[in-house]
Amino acid sequence: MAEQVISPDMNFIQEILVSGGGELKKCYQCGTCCVVCHPTPDENPFPRKEMLYAQWGLKDKLIADPDIWLCHQCSDCTAYCPRGAKPGEVLNTLRRLAITELSFPRFLGETVSNAKYLIPLFALPIVIFLSILSSLGHLSIANIPRGEGGQIIYAKFLPVPYIDAIFTATAAFAVLSFAIGVYKYWNILKSGIDKHQWILKGSIYHSVTKTIGEILAHRQFKKCDYAKGRTNAHLLTFYGFVGLAITTAWAVFYLYGLKWESPYPLNDPLKIWGNLSALALITGITLVILNRKKTSPRAGLGSYFDWLLITVIYIITVTGIFSEVFRLLNIVSLAYPVYFIHLVFVFFLFVYAPFSKMAHMVYRTVAMVFSRHVGDNLRLKYMKSK
């Protein structure tokens, strides 16, 4: 048997302990977590080995381990752990630390996950929007132009070209950060494979399509036992987001393709689709909160990192809904402040997406594609050898 040199990273162990994995040391490798975990594969189960790697501080091995992302935090392992080691919370912490390692720029990965930087992070969009409003002379509600009959029109409060410029730049930054992170992560995953036994090759089209189908159906969530309610909550949240993304693209087509300016009537297909998507999102994120509180006695309530994303999504949805309600009711004193808050939180969500828990969508997808591709190639190689 070949010798392996183990180089524990004590600082990494300390990071895990203070970042949400404080019960890590209680694990005594009984294997209960692997037995009760339904999504874990039989041939290479988790999270037992990840708990061992974490106890030893094997940072590089954990970052290169796609299984930390294949875990969907069902919390079955945490609920049934006889020692209260909370494997689900430890793996959640490992994912958070992995996001920091993959972040570009790195300092944003460190600041977004730290509560003490919350105010400075929010200060950026607040200053940007206030500066624009100040230059337009719209800091006073009385100076904001109105539509016919005194109608509230948000495009007169903050003109569309400014909105487009800000959020196009925000999206470009997020996409660039994700692209660099994914490139780095894919190479790390490849480095974790024994090159003497297997070489990554062949088309990954099949692996990508199968993974997308699995995500769209939320099949892994449906395997959860203790936190079964998460499936519907995540489905509604996911499809609410997708629906609102489609609404945004639809609105762009209206504005630049058909030259139709907002606001649009409530019976317009765009408004109907957008309002239904918002309803799905607010229902889904509310169920996420209720489910977390319900399962918290045994599964844990979650970390600051978890609740930051949940809170931001909830506030975006609520302010978005009330921006429309106050506009329709023509309540000027509430409409503009609520819309301003909505813009600030939308900016926050997307500009910091590569560094927040929202990054799970990207890195979990990459890990799922990689693992399926590895498995398919290994099985093909085995069949050919037979």
N, C-alpha and C positions, 0 to 999 in steps of 0.2 A: 504494500500500500504506500502510495507516494506521500511524502511528508508535506504538511501545510503549515505555513508560518502564520500565526494569528497575531494581529496587531490591533489590540483594543484601543478605541478612541474614547478616553475617559470624558472628554468635553462633550462628545456626542451623547454619551449615556446621561450626563447631567442635563443636556438640552431636552432629552426625552422626558426625564423625570419632572422638569419644571414646566413643560409645555403641554401637559395633559396626560402623560403616561406615568403618573406618580406611583401607580401600584405595580409597576413592572417587576420589581424585585420579589413580589409575592409568588410569581410563577415558579412551580417546581417540576415542570415538564411532564405533567400527568397525561396529556394528550386529549383531555375532554373537549377542548376547543375544536380540534379537528373532527372529532366524532359527531358533534352537534351541528357543525357547519354544513349546510346543504349545498352552497355554491362551490365549495372546495373540491378540486379534482381528486380522484382516488389515488392516482399515480404520484402526485406531488402535492400533498395536502398542506394547507395553511390554516391557522396562523402559528402553530407550534414552533416551527423552525424560525419564523420571524421573531418570536418572543425570545428565543435563544440568541439569535444574532443581535438583537437589541440589548440583551443583558451583557453581551460581550462587547458591545460598542462597535460592531462591524459595519460601520457607516457605508463604505463603498459597496459592500455586498448587499446591503438593504436598498440602496438607491438603484442598484442594477437588478433588483428583484421585482419583476412585474406583478408578483402575487400581492404586494401591498396595495395595488390598484384593483386587482380582481376581487378583493374583499369589498363588499357593498355595504359594510357596517350594518348588517342585519341585527347585530347585538345578541345573537343566540349564544355565541361564545362567552360574552360578558355575563349574560344572565345565568348561565349554568356553570361558570367557573367555580370550583369548590374552594378556591383560595381568594377569590375576589381580586384577581390580578387584572381584570378588565382588558382582555386582549383586543376587543373592538376599539376601545379608546386609545390603546397603544398604537394600533395600526393607523388610526386616524391621525395621531400625532406624527407618525412616520411619513404619512402622505403630506402633511403640512410642512415638515422639514425638507421633504423631497422637492416640493414646490419652491422653497427658498433656494435650494441648491441649483435648480434649473432656471431660476429667474434671471431675466436680463432687462434692465440693470439689476444687479444683485441687491442693492440697498433697498429697493422697493419691496422685494420679497421679504426682507427683514422688518421693514417698517409697517407694512400692511397687516402683518400677523401680531403686531405689538400694540396693545391698547393705548400706550402712552403717546403714540403718534397719531391717534385718531383725529384730533383737532387740526393739526397741520395738514393732514391729508384732505380734510374737508375744506380747509381754508383755500386750497388751490382753485376749485371750481367756483367757490363763493366770490373770490377776488376777481376771477375772470368775468363772471356774469355781471357783477356790480360795476366793474370798470366799463363794460359795454353800455350798460344802462345809464351810467353817469354821462358817458360821451353823447348819448342820445337825448339826455335830459329827461329820462323816464324814471328817475328815482322817486319822483313824486307822482302818485296815482293821478292827480289832477292834470298832469302834463301829458298823459298817455292818450294818443288819438283813439277815437272810437269809431265804430261803424255806423250805418244808418240806424236812426232811432236810439243812438247811444249803446249799440250792441258791442259787447266785449269781443275783441278779435286779438288773439294772442300774437298773431303775426305783426300787429302794430306795436305791441309791447316790446317784443324782441324779434326783429325782422328775420325772415327765413334765411337770407344769405349768411347772417351771423350764426344761426343755428347749424346750418349745413357746414360751414367752415369749421366750427368747433368740433362737431361730432364726426366729421370726416377725418379730421386730424386725430381725434381720440381713437377711432376705429383703426386707422392706419398704424398708430403706435401699438395698440393691443395686438393686432395681427402680426406685426414685426416681432414683438416680444414673444408671442406664442411660437412663431416660426423658428426662432433661434432656440427656444426651449425644447421644442419637439425634435429639432435636428440634434441637439445635444443629448436628449434623452434616448433617441433611437440608437445613437452610437454607444451610449452607456449600456443599453440592453444587449446590443450585439457583443460588447466586450465581456458580458457576464456568461457567455456561452463557451463551452469547451470546443475550441476550433479543431481539435484533433478528432472529435466525434461527429461534428456537424458544421456545415457552412451554410449561412443564410443565402438562399438562391431561389430563383423561380418567381413567378408572378404572385403578387399578394392580393390580386383583385378578388379572389374568392374569399379570402380572410376579411377583407374590408367590407364586402357586401353582407357576409354572414354577421359580422359585428354590428353593422348598422341596423340590420333586422332585429338583432337581439336587443339593442338599445331602444329602438322604436316600440318594441313590445314589452320592454322592462322585464324580460324573462328571469333575470337573476334576482330581482326584487321579489318576484312571486315565490321564490324558494324560501324566503324568510319565514321563520316560525314565530319567535317571540314578538317581533314588531311587524306583524302582517299588515297593519294599517298604512305602512310606508308606501306600499305599492300604488294605491289610488292617489295618495298625496303627491307622490313624485310624478305620476303620470299627468295629473292635472296641472302641476307646476310646469312640467316640461312642455306639454302641448299648449299651455297658456303662453309661454315664451315664444314658441314656434309661431303661434297665431299672431302675436303682436309683431313679430319680425316680418311676417307676411303683410300685416297691416301697414307697416312702415314702408315696405317696398311698393305697396299698392298706392300709398299716398304720394310717393315720389313720382310714380307714373301719372297720377292725376295732375300733379303740379307741373311737371316738366314735359310730360308727354301730351296730355290733353289741355294743359294750361288752365286747369280748374283750381282756383284758390280756395283754401279753407276759410271758415268752417263749413262742413258738409251737413246736409240734413240728416236727421236720425234714421230715416227710412232708406238712406243710401246703403248699398251692399257693403261698402267699405266700413261705415259706422256700425252696421249690424255685426259684421265679422270682428271688428275691433272690440266692441263691447262684450261680445260673447267670449272672446279670448281673455279680456280683463277679468270677467266673471270666473273663468276657469282658473286663472292665476291666483286671484284672491282666495278662492275656495281651496286650491291646492296648498298655498303657503300657510293658510290658517290651519289646515289639517296637519301640516308638517309640525307646526308649533304645538298643537294639541297632542299629537302622537308622541312628541319628545317628552312632554310633561307626563303623559300617561306611563311611558316606559322608563322614566328616569330613576325610580327606586332601584331597579336592577341593572339597567343598561347605562345609566348615567345621563345627565342633562346635556352634556356637550360642552365644548370649549368656547372661548371668546371668538376664535376663528370661525366656528360653526355659526354662532349667533350673529356675527357681523353680517354675513351674507343673507341670512334669513331676515334680519331686521331691515337691511337695505332693500331687499326685494319687496317686503311688506309695505314699507313706506312709499316706494315707487308706485306700487299698485294703488294704494289708498289715495295718494296725492293725485295720481292720474285720473282716478274715478271722480274725485271731488273737484278737480279742475274743470271737468266737463259739467258736473252738476252745478257748480257756482256760475259757470259761464251761461248755462241755460236759464238759471234763475236771475242772471244779471246782478249778482252780488259782487260789486267791484272790490270792496274792501277785503274780501276773502279770496276772490278768484286769482288775482295777480300774485299775492304772497304764496298761495298754495302752488301755483304753477311754477314760481321761482324755486321753491323747495323741490318740486318734482324734477326740474332740470338739473339741479345740483346733485341729486341722488342718482339720476340716470348717468350723469357724467362720472360720478364716483364708481358706479357699478362697472362701466365699460373700460375706463382708463386703468383701473386696478384689477381688472378681470384676470390677467395672467399671474397675479400675485395673491389672489384671494381663493376661497374655496370654489369659486366658479371655474377655476383651472382644472378641477376634477373632470369636467366634461371632456377636456382635451387629452389630458395625460392618461385617464382611465381608458379612453378610446384607443389611444396608441398602444397601451399595455395589452388590451384585449386583442387587438389586431396582431400584435407581435406574438403573443402566446398561442393564438390559434394558428398562425403561420408556422411557428416552430413545431407545434404538435402535428400539423398536417404533413410537414416535410419529414419529421421523424417517423411517422407511421408509414409514409410512402417508402422511405429508405428501408424500413424493416420488412415491408411486403416484398420489395425487390430482392432483398437478401435471402428471402425464403424461396 
